Amino acid sequence: MADEFDYIIIGAGSAGSILANRLSAGDATVCLLEAGPPDRNPWIHIPAGFTRTLSNPKVNWLFESEPSEGTAGRAVYVPRGKTLGGSSSINGHIYNRGQRMDYDSWAQEGNRGWGYGDILPYFKRSERRIGPANKGAGEDFHGRDGELPVTDIDGPEPICDAFIDGAVGMGIPRNPDYNGATQAGVGYFQRVIENGRRVSAARAFLHPVKQRPNLDIRTNAHTQRILFEGKRATGVRVLQGDREVEIRARREIILSSGSVGSPQLLQISGVGPAALLKDIGVEVVHDLPGVGENLSDHYVVRMVARVRNARTINERARGLSLVREVADYALRRRGILAMSPSQVFAFWKSHPAMDLPDLQLIFTPASYKEGMIAQLDDNPGMTAASFALRPLSRGYVRARTAAAGDKPAIQPNYLAHETDQQVTVAGLRLDRAIFNTPELAHYFDHEMTPGNDLQSDDELLDFARRYGTTVFHLVSTCRMGAADRDNVVSDELRVHGIEGLRVVDASVMPTMPSANTNAATMMIAEKGADMILGNTPLPAANL
């Protein structure tokens, strides 16, 4: 006889961890299914362990994109978390919400209750901001009592200070809180690191409640398909070890497997474009053309310079210096092992006529070997990376076979849209301009890549195509909106045409927010939990 629960949550990532916490807070029984292992790998919890988890198949799905013209025929590595906490257990720790207009545009497309004033209280509910308040219209933009600690960097770095000073000298204002009243400006990132340790969604939301008797957390439990009776989702078939088991849901099934996993599981379960389902030999439960379409991702290009007159992370991570850093981390939870991979942000405009930033710059006093995953250079270096905040290129995620264990085709179509090309080149020019400011001259030796030989727009665009990569921000493959060809879920996150099934993760975002996507994913889970439980929405912020 199959196990039975009120709710089944598929995926224990950023969204699934929050949903499991909120849905099990009452009397409802909840089963949380995670295809990966428990989050015991020590590199998950050490901030610098980011470099190790990016290539570890035990905690990472290690997907790759399809080659495209925008990547000069290259496949691009697409990491996704495969452990409790999902991608929040392997990401770069940054807490970044985006711009007010991102969410107002969601509401303007007809998604009721998703405007900035509506969703700000849900950002705040999760957050425990450790740092100064930034008030607007009499209201703090930050939460102080949530489970997720949001902290400032441990201490400024001289090279980072010089980069910030250089940007300010060019007219980019200092911004002490890009998650506050305005995003535009330059400064230091906020992170989800506390006392020198990563705080993943699992660590913040799941571990404190894992002993609840009505919450059953199953790891190494890979969902093979969703089961239907007519047009109602009733259960799931799960591979645990070498045996398949069925689990039934009395109320709802919530799909929280991310922008790759969620559309793939819908497709192999019979919900998706009918032609694709027939091609892979899956019986059509419901023809829903938008499943897996509209994929959007941030495509980042890095500019690297040789550093003089200073020690960078490159040197501090070798030999006796590394021994000292390990000791510093062990004794004080400080030093390079406690640092996030990105230190400084700049949100700015690709053209002066823009009203709002459409570029994100990321700076760190380190550089990496070309073609190697997160391996530091031998020589002192610094990196300024940039990407278009709101890319217009669209792609897809499509199952290749009916088997859950077979990786799907992922095609983001990077740089397919001309505007993305223009903004990407503008980002490289802005990186270069800051590198060459007087404020950074003491540390700037010379540009290593792309190098001063590449000056024209065509040359810089060709460089971007040959060397750009993902920022790990895949969204919109189960897009929220009215029932039509493009959209998959309603503004209550219910799958169109299906009963008892919702999608709650980054895949439902109608468009890319002007930000790293983890914070917005957690906000969606907070709001989604209230919808599932039938709670009255939190009062809208009056800002």
Secondary structure in CASP SS format (residue, H / E / C, confidence):
PFRMAT SS
TARGET T0000
AUTHOR 0000-0000-0000
METHOD secondary structure of the structure
MODEL  1
M C 1.00
A C 1.00
D E 1.00
E E 1.00
F E 1.00
D E 1.00
Y E 1.00
I E 1.00
I E 1.00
I E 1.00
G C 1.00
A C 1.00
G C 1.00
S H 1.00
A H 1.00
G H 1.00
S H 1.00
I H 1.00
L H 1.00
A H 1.00
N H 1.00
R H 1.00
L H 1.00
S C 1.00
A C 1.00
G C 1.00
D C 1.00
A C 1.00
T C 1.00
V E 1.00
C E 1.00
L E 1.00
L E 1.00
E C 1.00
A C 1.00
G C 1.00
P C 1.00
P C 1.00
D C 1.00
R C 1.00
N C 1.00
P H 1.00
W H 1.00
I H 1.00
H H 1.00
I C 1.00
P H 1.00
A H 1.00
G H 1.00
F H 1.00
T H 1.00
R H 1.00
T H 1.00
L C 1.00
S C 1.00
N C 1.00
P C 1.00
K C 1.00
V C 1.00
N E 1.00
W C 1.00
L C 1.00
F E 1.00
E E 1.00
S C 1.00
E C 1.00
P C 1.00
S C 1.00
E H 1.00
G H 1.00
T H 1.00
A C 1.00
G C 1.00
R C 1.00
A C 1.00
V C 1.00
Y E 1.00
V E 1.00
P C 1.00
R C 1.00
G E 1.00
K C 1.00
T C 1.00
L C 1.00
G C 1.00
G H 1.00
S H 1.00
S H 1.00
S H 1.00
I C 1.00
N C 1.00
G C 1.00
H C 1.00
I E 1.00
Y C 1.00
N C 1.00
R C 1.00
G C 1.00
Q C 1.00
R H 1.00
M H 1.00
D H 1.00
Y H 1.00
D H 1.00
S H 1.00
W H 1.00
A H 1.00
Q H 1.00
E C 1.00
G C 1.00
N C 1.00
R C 1.00
G C 1.00
W C 1.00
G C 1.00
Y H 1.00
G H 1.00
D H 1.00
I H 1.00
L H 1.00
P H 1.00
Y H 1.00
F H 1.00
K H 1.00
R H 1.00
S H 1.00
E E 1.00
R E 1.00
R E 1.00
I C 1.00
G C 1.00
P C 1.00
A C 1.00
N C 1.00
K E 1.00
G E 1.00
A C 1.00
G C 1.00
E E 1.00
D E 1.00
F C 1.00
H C 1.00
G C 1.00
R C 1.00
D C 1.00
G C 1.00
E C 1.00
L E 1.00
P E 1.00
V E 1.00
T E 1.00
D C 1.00
I C 1.00
D C 1.00
G C 1.00
P C 1.00
E C 1.00
P H 1.00
I H 1.00
C H 1.00
D H 1.00
A H 1.00
F H 1.00
I H 1.00
D H 1.00
G H 1.00
A H 1.00
V H 1.00
G H 1.00
M C 1.00
G C 1.00
I C 1.00
P C 1.00
R E 1.00
N C 1.00
P C 1.00
D C 1.00
Y C 1.00
N C 1.00
G C 1.00
A C 1.00
T C 1.00
Q C 1.00
A C 1.00
G E 1.00
V E 1.00
G E 1.00
Y E 1.00
F C 1.00
Q C 1.00
R E 1.00
V C 1.00
I E 1.00
E E 1.00
N C 1.00
G C 1.00
R E 1.00
R E 1.00
V C 1.00
S C 1.00
A H 1.00
A H 1.00
R H 1.00
A H 1.00
F H 1.00
L H 1.00
H H 1.00
P H 1.00
V H 1.00
K C 1.00
Q C 1.00
R C 1.00
P C 1.00
N C 1.00
L E 1.00
D E 1.00
I E 1.00
R E 1.00
T C 1.00
N C 1.00
A E 1.00
H E 1.00
T E 1.00
Q E 1.00
R E 1.00
I E 1.00
L E 1.00
F E 1.00
E E 1.00
G C 1.00
K C 1.00
R E 1.00
A E 1.00
T E 1.00
G E 1.00
V E 1.00
R E 1.00
V E 1.00
L E 1.00
Q E 1.00
G C 1.00
D C 1.00
R E 1.00
E E 1.00
V E 1.00
E E 1.00
I E 1.00
R E 1.00
A E 1.00
R E 1.00
R E 1.00
E E 1.00
I E 1.00
I E 1.00
L E 1.00
S C 1.00
S C 1.00
G H 1.00
S H 1.00
V H 1.00
G H 1.00
S H 1.00
P H 1.00
Q H 1.00
L H 1.00
L H 1.00
Q H 1.00
I H 1.00
S C 1.00
G C 1.00
V E 1.00
G E 1.00
P C 1.00
A H 1.00
A H 1.00
L H 1.00
L H 1.00
K H 1.00
D H 1.00
I C 1.00
G C 1.00
V C 1.00
E C 1.00
V C 1.00
V C 1.00
H E 1.00
D E 1.00
L C 1.00
P C 1.00
G C 1.00
V C 1.00
G C 1.00
E E 1.00
N E 1.00
L E 1.00
S E 1.00
D C 1.00
H C 1.00
Y E 1.00
V E 1.00
V E 1.00
R E 1.00
M E 1.00
V E 1.00
A E 1.00
R E 1.00
V E 1.00
R C 1.00
N C 1.00
A C 1.00
R C 1.00
T C 1.00
I H 1.00
N H 1.00
E H 1.00
R H 1.00
A C 1.00
R C 1.00
G H 1.00
L H 1.00
S H 1.00
L H 1.00
V H 1.00
R H 1.00
E H 1.00
V H 1.00
A H 1.00
D H 1.00
Y H 1.00
A H 1.00
L H 1.00
R H 1.00
R C 1.00
R C 1.00
G C 1.00
I H 1.00
L H 1.00
A H 1.00
M C 1.00
S C 1.00
P C 1.00
S C 1.00
Q C 1.00
V E 1.00
F E 1.00
A E 1.00
F E 1.00
W E 1.00
K C 1.00
S C 1.00
H C 1.00
P C 1.00
A C 1.00
M C 1.00
D C 1.00
L C 1.00
P C 1.00
D C 1.00
L E 1.00
Q E 1.00
L E 1.00
I E 1.00
F E 1.00
T E 1.00
P C 1.00
A C 1.00
S C 1.00
Y E 1.00
K C 1.00
E C 1.00
G C 1.00
M C 1.00
I C 1.00
A C 1.00
Q C 1.00
L E 1.00
D C 1.00
D C 1.00
N C 1.00
P C 1.00
G E 1.00
M E 1.00
T E 1.00
A E 1.00
A E 1.00
S E 1.00
F E 1.00
A E 1.00
L C 1.00
R C 1.00
P C 1.00
L C 1.00
S C 1.00
R C 1.00
G E 1.00
Y E 1.00
V E 1.00
R E 1.00
A C 1.00
R C 1.00
T C 1.00
A C 1.00
A C 1.00
A C 1.00
G C 1.00
D C 1.00
K C 1.00
P C 1.00
A E 1.00
I E 1.00
Q E 1.00
P C 1.00
N C 1.00
Y C 1.00
L C 1.00
A C 1.00
H C 1.00
E H 1.00
T H 1.00
D H 1.00
Q H 1.00
Q H 1.00
V H 1.00
T H 1.00
V H 1.00
A H 1.00
G H 1.00
L H 1.00
R H 1.00
L H 1.00
D H 1.00
R H 1.00
A H 1.00
I H 1.00
F H 1.00
N C 1.00
T C 1.00
P H 1.00
E H 1.00
L H 1.00
A C 1.00
H C 1.00
Y C 1.00
F E 1.00
D E 1.00
H E 1.00
E E 1.00
M E 1.00
T E 1.00
P C 1.00
G C 1.00
N C 1.00
D C 1.00
L C 1.00
Q C 1.00
S C 1.00
D H 1.00
D H 1.00
E H 1.00
L H 1.00
L H 1.00
D H 1.00
F H 1.00
A H 1.00
R H 1.00
R H 1.00
Y H 1.00
G C 1.00
T E 1.00
T E 1.00
V C 1.00
F C 1.00
H C 1.00
L C 1.00
V E 1.00
S C 1.00
T C 1.00
C C 1.00
R C 1.00
M E 1.00
G C 1.00
A C 1.00
A C 1.00
D C 1.00
R C 1.00
D C 1.00
N C 1.00
V C 1.00
V E 1.00
S C 1.00
D C 1.00
E C 1.00
L C 1.00
R E 1.00
V E 1.00
H C 1.00
G C 1.00
I C 1.00
E E 1.00
G C 1.00
L E 1.00
R E 1.00
V E 1.00
V C 1.00
D C 1.00
A H 1.00
S H 1.00
V H 1.00
M C 1.00
P C 1.00
T C 1.00
M C 1.00
P C 1.00
S C 1.00
A C 1.00
N C 1.00
T C 1.00
N H 1.00
A H 1.00
A H 1.00
T H 1.00
M H 1.00
M H 1.00
I H 1.00
A H 1.00
E H 1.00
K H 1.00
G H 1.00
A H 1.00
D H 1.00
M H 1.00
I H 1.00
L H 1.00
G C 1.00
N C 1.00
T C 1.00
P C 1.00
L C 1.00
P C 1.00
A C 1.00
A C 1.00
N C 1.00
L C 1.00
END
